[in-house]
């Protein structure tokens, strides 16, 4: 697109506020548009990355969006200030337009804008790009008080199945034992398991129907029970008195031709009398559509009479007694239904309470809880305005991607914070919300996605309908024309392709990214759509035959394409079509397996991705069989069972041979004992890996060998993890059996792993394919109608006001239940239509669809699209193949280009000496290996002398000037003193003098440090008396450069800087030689047993500060010395090797300053040196306080050590 056209781009001129809905059909550059909006917000509104909230559907989508935004901002950074090029692509031209238009306003210079853009690129990882659950989790964490959330961290459950099962068991235990509720409970659910299955739906925050009956029906219940019991007693009495007479009058009616023989049969009346007698035993007569009892009712008998014979209808007191009982029983049944409804509502309340209690006590949350708690916090509570205000201060605007997959509660969250809501108006802010979605791709109803929410927001008065995205950048123009022809044909035939009045097909234009000649067959552009009309020999195909024919035709076409590619007759952008260019889209894992096996028989490599639990597979059962054999190694039956699995592959003859014992039996028993030992010594995964390696050649020869191997290894990983939490083989067997019994495809952790995706046909479910694109797409089952048996106990539908409601099945004949069923059926049909659209729009170059005489074609959503098939035959972009399915093709020879290269041999060396070192490690590395020490930085004070000893210095008196209280000496006290100094307000101590108490608020800091150091309450006052002088003297002592720490501004100092710097392989003799040349560590000849040091050096610098243009390193010491003059302190530095510590700290700061300042930094000019303050020796009363050790290492030493650690030994020795 040329530069002048950019001014017409809708999303360059659109305002960046209000509630705006962008409709983006498949392949129209939704992410591209989001990146454009993001760039405009950063450039034009000068927002930081964290101020723009972007919410999308999956974690993968958040990563993709973050990547695209980073690339766009980096592009903007590179474009700014550069001349226009003649051949600039659309993205560069668009980005340049945004930058130039902003700079033309004169509000900032190119340099200033470039600086902001560079910062934005660096902050991309801090961008507020989340899934809806990620956003809600952040709100609850960062605004816990306003959201009513506890401050304690909670565990996020991916699957709450166990919680629901526990609650269901508790509820069942209570109500099944209660005579008042037992019958109603059994009427609703057959066991605790079915109750547990329904609890997630029952506990949803939706209105529940039928409504709970009005309280106060107890008297009516008693009356109904009494009437029914009385009628039952009367009927039992009538049976005893009048049964024979009643049989006789019925027989007479048949003999006298009173009954119409077409409507009444004598055997059925015999069964009715038998049922009448059987019911007398319990005084209860069940009536269903399969019983005959109701034929004896007077009205029914009258209906069986021939015309004109009504006066001769059989009569008997028995029939009248039966009528009375049925009427009483009908009233009683209605009362039972009311009791079920009442119990349903009661159980819902109890289940919610028990769930919340369990979650609180176990400190867990589900993903739904995240949304519910944020929605509740924004629903108008006392802190709602505060929360909205805080969120709007944090996020100035929100971009919601995949909006069609949200539900009403998710929408309310965004509407109340960023939309035209009362709360937004109350805080004086304006709406700032972009909604991006496509109702045609709303396919996640089973996850709670609600397309009605999208449509409701679309028609809200405050919503601005932004220009839809009308150009497709995914597909060839021919594919766009073919898909448009399908939907145009449906419209011309009067069909509603989306089965929803609010959703329509939107035609799109080619975006220029693809051309028709990008996919060639035999040198010419290939057909965009192949419509394969399957025909049966004797009429329409049944369900199994339809699937077999569709798969056979699909495999034959894929085989033909790949065969043509071998001869350079099927090319995509000049290269041969590969199996990895092809995707087969299916509805479920069963169909995926069917296609994969058929492709394997044809020699076409394929990989299937679907939703199946690993613990549902045969391989899980096989490992269970192996575990049983390992648990009972002497049981030959279990050994034979294990050997007969596919993992071991022993055939029937080999298993039968074991019956005779002998060498084969003993060999296998020995192997079993070896496997058991391997399992116990190295864990489950080691054994499973070993067995897979042994059996790999045989297993890979199977059609599904790779799938099986992948499953075995994935199960081995799960078993390895479980082994850490279970007790022995029996515990692990119990764990595996429990997982098999409760396999859950909804648990992400249980989903099958892809066996391989290298150059293979991708077999993907339609739901999983959303958001993806493939060069060639096959839809073999699109023409098969879906049949969903309705066995549900509840349905979520929309009421007359458009609200989602939960309708429960109390009475299957209830009109409301039947209406809900019809609504659910319509919703399912509409979602199937949207799912078909998703499948049709995945293809970049070509589509292949099967239809014809397949099962239930008329019920499929493809049928409306083929209503205008005559018009499709005239389309040049459409190829129609009519006839029976092709026979299986010959096996495709392996293509040399697809052969997987042999595994590379690792030739790199893992350094055995690589470690994370610290000063403490090196200083204490005498006879011990320095690698035995800790590998983290030592907190301040940990390098100080034990509490019981003063530093013993050579040639000095061993008695300190003042013996310290042993409670407040040593490394423990040193850590406390460091904490007090780290958290002290330096400026508050400026006027402190010896003998003064701590300044206001500073005593609390010291007391807190003592508490954190583990001091008893009885010692706090004494500790405070010790620490106040130490802190005061430290902060108010004048340092050699003429400044006190109390006078150093907060911006010029940093406490507790942790550092890590790299050390290339460094020979210890060379390091020591360098130190000795400069007078350091003359007594040391080694660092433990190591010949060299390599890895990272780490440490914590107590204080780094700047003064008068120079940087200083300062370390606090609480050591007791015999004296604190210069000589004594120098001896202490040498004795404790603090000079090595000082040198390491110097090098760390030197490297950091060089990195940050570059050529503007010079050690000799800018590094002031190191300061060690021996705090117990500081004395403000003296003109020049003792206890201050100042030192600055020669530049030659620092530069040589830097070179040595950088691996330049020659420079270091120079």
MIMAR-719554 format. One record per residue (C-alpha): x negated, y, z; residue in one letter. Coordinates in steps of 0.25 Angstrom, whole numbers, plus 5000, padded with zeros to 4 digits. Layout:
// MIMAR-719554
XYZA
...
END
This chain:
// MIMAR-719554
500050005000X
499450144996X
499250245006X
500450345002X
501350225005X
500950225020X
501750345023X
502950265020X
502650145029X
503750145040X
502850105051X
501850225049X
502950325050X
503850265060X
503950325074X
503350255085X
504450265095X
505850215097X
506350075096X
506050025082X
506349895076X
505449845064X
506049725057X
504849645051X
505249525042X
504249415041X
502849445035X
503149595035X
501949635043X
502549655057X
501149645064X
500549745054X
501649845057X
501449825072X
499949855070X
500349975062X
501250025073X
500249995084X
499150075076X
500150195075X
500350185090X
498950185093X
498550295083X
499750385083X
500250375098X
498850355104X
499250235112X
498350145118X
498349995114X
499049955127X
500150055126X
500749985114X
501549865118X
501749755107X
502549635110X
502649515101X
503049365102X
501849275103X
500449285109X
499949255095X
500749375089X
500149465100X
498749425096X
499049445082X
499649585084X
498449625093X
497449575082X
498249655071X
498249785080X
496749775083X
496449765068X
497349875064X
496749965075X
495349925071X
495749955057X
496250095061X
494850115068X
494050085056X
494950165046X
494950295054X
494050395048X
493750315035X
494150355021X
495250295013X
494950175004X
495650144991X
495949994994X
496450015008X
497449905012X
498749935018X
498349915033X
497150015032X
497950115024X
499050115034X
498050125046X
497350245039X
498750305037X
499050295052X
497650355056X
497650465046X
499150515050X
498750515064X
497450595062X
498150695053X
498950735066X
497650785072X
497850735085X
496550655086X
495250645078X
494850515070X
493850495080X
494750495092X
495750405084X
494650305081X
494250305096X
495650275100X
495850165089X
494550105093X
495050095108X
496350035103X
495549925096X
494749895108X
496049895116X
496749795107X
496649685117X
497349775127X
498549805118X
499849775124X
500249665114X
501049555121X
502049445119X
503349485126X
503049395138X
501649455139X
502149595139X
503149555150X
502049485158X
501249615157X
502449705162X
502649615174X
501149615177X
500849755176X
502149815181X
502549705191X
503149805201X
504049875191X
504449735185X
504749675199X
503649575196X
502849515207X
501349555208X
500849405209X
500349335197X
501349235191X
501049115182X
501749125168X
502448995165X
502448955150X
503548845153X
504548855165X
505048715162X
504548665176X
505248775183X
506548755177X
506448605179X
506248625194X
507348725195X
508248635188X
507948515197X
508248605209X
509548655204X
509948515200X
509548455214X
510448565221X
511648565212X
511748415208X
511848385223X
512948485225X
514348425223X
514848555219X
513948575207X
513448435203X
514548415193X
514348545187X
512848525186X
512948395179X
513948455170X
512948565166X
511648475165X
511348325166X
510048335174X
509048435180X
508248425167X
509348485158X
509548585168X
508048625168X
508148635152X
509348735154X
508748825165X
507848915156X
509148955148X
510048955160X
509049055167X
508949145156X
509449295159X
510649275150X
512149285153X
512649145155X
513949085150X
514949035154X
515049135165X
515149075179X
516549055184X
517149145194X
516949105208X
518149055217X
518648935209X
518448845220X
519948835223X
520248805209X
519148705208X
519848625220X
521148635213X
520648585200X
519948465207X
521148435215X
522048435202X
521148345194X
521048245206X
522548245207X
522748225192X
521648115192X
522348035203X
523648055196X
523047995183X
522447885190X
523747845196X
524447865183X
523447765176X
523847665187X
525347685184X
525447715170X
524247665162X
524947535156X
526247625153X
525347725146X
524647615138X
525947565134X
526547695129X
525247725120X
525347585114X
526847605111X
526447735104X
525547665095X
526447555093X
527647645090X
526747725080X
526947855089X
525447885088X
524847925075X
523847825072X
522847915065X
522747995078X
522847885089X
522147755090X
522647645100X
521147615104X
520847755108X
522047755118X
521547625124X
520247695127X
521047815133X
521747715143X
520447655146X
519847785149X
521047825157X
520847695166X
519347715167X
519447855172X
520447815183X
519247755190X
518647895193X
519847975191X
519148045180X
519448035165X
518348095156X
518848165143X
517948185131X
518048185116X
517648045116X
518747995127X
520147945123X
520847975137X
521348115132X
522248035121X
523147995132X
523548145135X
525048175132X
524648285122X
523648195115X
524748085114X
525648175108X
524648215098X
524448065093X
525948055090X
526448045076X
527248165071X
528748145076X
528248045087X
527948145098X
529148105106X
528647965107X
527248005113X
526747915124X
527047965138X
526547925152X
526247975165X
524847935163X
524648025151X
525248145159X
524348105171X
523148105161X
523548245156X
523648305170X
522248245173X
521648305160X
522148445163X
521648435177X
520348385172X
520248495162X
520448595173X
519348525181X
518348525169X
518548675167X
518248695182X
516948605180X
516548695169X
516648815178X
515848745189X
514748715179X
514748865174X
514648905189X
513548815191X
512848855179X
512748995183X
512448955197X
511248875192X
510748985184X
510649075196X
509948965204X
509048925193X
508549075191X
508349095206X
507548965207X
506748995195X
506349125200X
506049065214X
505148965208X
504449065199X
504149155211X
503649045220X
502748995209X
502349125203X
502749095189X
503449155177X
503949115164X
503949195151X
505349225152X
505149285166X
504249385160X
505249445151X
506349425161X
505649505172X
505249615163X
506649625157X
507249625171X
506249735176X
506749825164X
508249795166X
508549915175X
507949885189X
507349995198X
505949985192X
506349975177X
506050125174X
504750115181X
504349985173X
504850045159X
504050175162X
502750095166X
502950005153X
503150125144X
501950195150X
501150075147X
501650045133X
502150155125X
502750075114X
503149935111X
503049845099X
503949715100X
503549615089X
504449495085X
505649565091X
506549465085X
506049365095X
506349445108X
507649425117X
508549525124X
507749535137X
506449555129X
507049665121X
507549735133X
506149745139X
505649815127X
506949895125X
506949945140X
505449985140X
505250035125X
506650055119X
507750155120X
508050115134X
508650185147X
507350155154X
506450215143X
507350345142X
507250355158X
505750355158X
505750465147X
505150375136X
505550345122X
505750205115X
504550155109X
504850005104X
504549945090X
505249805088X
504749725077X
505449595073X
506249515062X
507549455066X
507449355054X
506249295062X
506949275076X
506749135078X
506449115093X
507849105098X
507448975106X
506349065113X
507349165117X
507149255105X
508449335102X
508649395088X
509949465093X
509049545102X
508249595089X
509549625082X
510149695095X
508849785096X
508949815081X
510349865082X
510049945095X
510350095092X
508950135097X
508250045088X
507650105075X
507550015064X
506150035058X
505849995044X
505749845042X
504449785037X
504749755022X
503449705016X
503049565018X
501549535019X
501549385021X
502249325009X
502049324994X
503049404986X
503649284980X
503849224994X
504649344998X
505449344986X
505849194988X
506249215003X
507049334999X
507749254988X
508149154999X
508749255008X
509349334996X
510049204991X
510649175004X
511249325005X
511749304990X
512449174994X
513149245006X
512249175016X
511749235029X
510249175029X
509949225044X
511349185049X
511349315057X
512049435053X
510949525059X
509749465052X
509549475037X
508349445027X
507549565024X
506849565011X
505349605011X
504349655001X
502949594998X
501949675006X
500849644996X
500049555004X
500349434996X
500549414981X
501249304973X
499949254967X
499349224981X
499949084980X
499749014967X
500248874962X
499648834949X
499148974947X
500449044948X
501149104960X
501748994968X
503248994971X
503549064984X
504748964988X
504848824985X
506248774988X
506248614989X
507648564988X
507648424993X
508648324987X
509048184992X
509348064984X
510648034989X
511148174994X
510748265006X
509648215014X
509848175029X
508948245040X
507748155040X
507748145025X
507848295024X
506648315033X
505848205026X
506148265012X
505848405016X
504448355022X
504148275010X
504448395000X
503648485009X
502448395010X
502448374995X
502448524992X
501348545002X
500548434996X
500748484982X
500348624986X
499048574992X
498748484980X
498948594971X
497948684980X
496948574978X
496948604963X
496948754965X
498448764961X
498948814974X
498248934979X
498449044989X
497649174986X
496749094978X
496448984987X
497048844988X
498248814997X
497748745010X
498648665019X
498448775029X
499248865020X
500448785022X
501448795033X
502648695035X
503748765044X
504648675052X
505648685063X
505048585073X
503948495077X
504548365072X
504648425058X
503248475059X
502748335062X
503548285050X
502948375041X
501548355046X
501548205045X
502048215031X
500948315027X
499948225034X
500448105025X
500248195013X
498848225017X
499148375021X
498548425034X
499548495043X
499748545057X
501048555064X
501348665074X
502648655082X
503248655096X
503048515102X
502548485116X
501248405117X
501848315127X
502948275118X
501948205108X
501648055107X
500248095111X
500648135125X
501348005127X
500047935122X
499148005132X
500147965143X
500047815138X
498547835139X
498647895153X
499447775158X
498347685153X
497247765159X
498047765172X
498247605172X
497047555165X
497347415169X
498747415162X
498547355148X
499947395144X
499647535146X
498247525139X
498947455127X
499947575127X
498847675126X
498147605115X
499347595107X
499547745106X
499147825094X
497947885102X
497247745102X
497947685090X
497947535094X
498847455085X
499847345089X
498847235086X
497747305094X
498747315106X
499147175105X
497747125105X
497547185119X
498647085124X
497546975123X
496547055132X
495147035128X
494147135124X
495047235117X
495847245130X
494647255139X
494047365129X
495247445130X
495347435145X
493947485145X
494247605136X
495447635145X
494547635157X
493547725150X
494647825146X
495147825160X
493747865165X
493547965154X
494948025158X
494548035173X
493148085171X
493348185160X
494848215159X
495948185150X
495548275138X
494148205138X
494848065136X
495848115126X
494848185118X
493948055118X
495147965113X
495548065102X
494048065097X
494047915097X
495347905090X
495248025081X
494947955068X
496147865069X
497047975074X
496648075063X
497047975053X
498547985058X
499448075051X
499648155064X
498248125070X
497848265072X
499148295079X
498948175088X
497448215091X
497848355094X
498948305104X
498048215111X
496948315113X
497948425118X
498548325128X
497148295133X
497048445136X
498348445143X
497948325151X
496548385154X
497248505160X
498248425168X
497148335174X
496648445182X
498048455189X
498448315190X
497948195199X
497348085191X
497848005179X
499147985185X
499348135188X
499048165173X
499948055168X
501048115176X
500748255171X
500748195156X
502048125158X
502748245164X
502248325152X
502748225142X
504148215149X
504248365149X
503648405136X
504048545132X
503848605118X
504148745124X
502848735132X
501748805125X
500648725132X
501248595127X
501348625112X
500548545102X
499248605098X
498948615083X
498148495078X
497448575067X
497748695058X
496548685049X
497048695034X
498348625038X
499748635034X
500448715046X
501748645050X
502348755059X
503748775066X
504548885060X
504548955074X
503048945075X
502848995061X
503449135064X
502449245063X
501549155054X
501349145039X
500849035030X
500549035015X
501448915012X
502648885020X
503548755019X
504948745026X
505348595024X
506448595034X
507048735031X
508248665023X
508648575034X
509748625043X
509448615058X
510448545067X
510348585082X
511248495091X
511848575101X
511548515115X
511248645122X
511848675135X
511748825133X
511648925122X
511049065122X
511949155112X
512349295111X
513649345116X
514649445110X
513749565115X
512449505109X
511849455122X
511249325124X
512049235133X
511849095138X
513049005136X
513048875143X
513848745140X
514748725151X
515948675142X
515548635128X
516948665123X
516848805129X
517148905118X
515948995123X
515048875122X
515448845108X
515348985104X
513948995109X
513548865102X
514048935089X
513249055092X
511948975095X
512148895082X
512249025074X
510949075081X
510248945078X
510648955063X
510149105063X
508849065070X
508648955060X
508849055048X
507749145055X
506849025056X
506948995042X
506649145038X
505349135047X
504949005039X
505249075025X
504349195029X
503149125033X
502649095019X
501549185013X
501549114999X
502649004998X
503748935004X
504348795003X
505748755008X
506448625008X
507948625006X
508948544998X
509748415002X
509248415016X
509948395029X
510848515033X
510348605023X
511648685023X
511348705038X
509948755036X
509648905035X
508948885022X
510348855016X
510748995015X
509449035009X
509648934998X
511148974995X
510649054983X
509748944978X
510048964964X
509449104965X
508249044971X
508048954959X
507949084951X
506849134960X
505449124954X
504749124968X
505649004972X
505348854967X
506448754970X
506148604970X
507348514970X
507348364972X
506948254982X
505748264991X
504448224985X
503748094989X
502548094998X
501348154991X
500048084990X
499048115002X
498348244999X
496848224999X
496048295009X
495548435004X
494048455006X
494348595010X
495148555022X
494248455028X
493848505042X
492448525043X
491648445053X
491548505067X
490348585069X
489248545079X
488948645090X
487548695089X
487648815098X
486948805112X
487648835125X
486648895134X
486548815147X
485948935153X
487049035150X
487749085163X
488349205169X
487249265179X
487249365190X
486249435199X
486649345210X
486349215202X
485049265198X
484649315211X
484949185218X
484449095207X
483249035215X
483248885215X
484748875210X
485248885196X
485749025194X
486948965186X
487448905199X
487849045204X
489149115201X
489349175187X
490049295190X
489649435195X
489449445210X
490349545217X
489649655224X
489049615237X
488849465234X
487349485231X
487049535246X
486449465257X
487149365266X
487849425279X
486849365288X
485549415282X
484949545280X
484049555267X
482749505271X
481649585265X
480149555264X
479349625273X
480449695280X
481149695293X
482249595293X
483149675302X
484149775295X
484249915300X
485649885305X
486149745306X
487549735299X
488749665305X
488649525299X
490149535295X
489849645286X
488549595279X
488249505267X
488849485254X
490349475259X
490149615265X
489449665253X
490649625244X
491549705253X
490649825253X
490549825238X
492049815237X
492249935246X
491250015238X
491949965224X
493250015229X
492850135237X
493250275232X
491850335231X
492350485231X
493150465244X
491750435251X
491050565246X
491150635260X
490950515268X
489850525279X
489250425288X
490150395300X
491450435292X
492550335290X
492950295276X
493650395267X
495150395266X
495550265259X
494150205259X
494250125271X
495450045265X
494450005253X
493449955263X
494449875271X
495049815258X
493649775254X
493449705268X
494749635267X
494349585253X
493049535258X
493749445268X
493449525281X
494349495293X
495249605298X
494449615311X
493249655303X
493849755294X
493649875303X
492149835306X
491949815291X
492549955288X
491550015298X
490349945290X
490849975276X
491250125277X
489850175280X
489250085269X
490250135259X
490050275263X
488550275263X
488550205249X
489450305243X
488850425249X
487350395248X
486650485238X
486050395227X
484650425220X
485350495208X
485950595218X
487450545218X
488250475228X
489250365224X
490350445230X
490150555221X
490050465208X
491350485200X
492250355198X
492150375183X
490550365185X
490550235192X
491050085191X
491049985202X
490849835201X
490449835186X
490449685182X
489449655170X
489049535162X
487949545152X
487349445143X
486049375145X
485449305133X
484449185136X
483449255145X
482249175150X
482049185165X
480549205164X
480649315155X
481749385164X
480849365176X
479649415169X
480349545165X
480849565179X
479449545185X
478849645175X
479749745181X
479549705196X
480849635198X
481049495204X
479549465205X
479849355215X
480849275206X
480249175196X
481549115191X
483149115191X
483448985196X
483148875186X
483548945174X
482548965163X
483449075157X
484649155159X
485749165149X
487249215150X
487849335157X
487349425168X
488549475177X
488649565189X
489449675196X
488749805198X
489249875211X
489250015205X
488850085192X
488950235191X
488450345183X
487850475188X
487150595180X
487150515167X
486550385172X
487150255176X
486850175189X
487050035195X
487350035210X
487449905219X
487849905234X
487149825244X
487649795258X
486349715261X
485649735275X
484249775273X
483149805284X
482949945278X
483550025267X
482350105262X
481850085248X
480849975251X
481849895259X
482849905248X
481849875237X
481449745245X
482949705246X
483149725231X
481949635228X
482349535239X
483849515234X
483449535219X
484349655218X
483349715208X
483849605199X
485249635201X
484949785199X
484249755186X
485449665181X
486449775184X
485549875177X
485549795165X
487049775165X
487349925166X
486249945156X
486849855145X
488249915148X
487850055146X
487050025134X
488249955128X
489250065131X
488350185128X
487450125117X
486350225113X
486750325122X
486250245134X
484850235138X
484450165151X
483250245155X
484050375154X
485450325158X
485250215169X
485050275182X
484750145190X
485250055200X
485650085215X
485749985226X
486350035238X
486049955251X
487350015258X
486949975272X
485650065271X
486350195265X
486250315275X
486850445271X
486250515283X
484850505276X
484450605265X
484150485256X
484950365260X
484250225261X
484850105255X
484850155240X
484050075231X
483850145217X
483150075205X
483150095190X
482549985182X
481550015171X
482150025157X
481149925152X
481649825162X
483149845159X
482849845144X
481949725144X
483049645153X
484149685143X
483349635132X
482949505139X
484449475143X
484849505128X
483849395123X
482749485118X
481649435127X
480549495118X
481149635121X
481249605135X
479749565136X
479249685129X
END
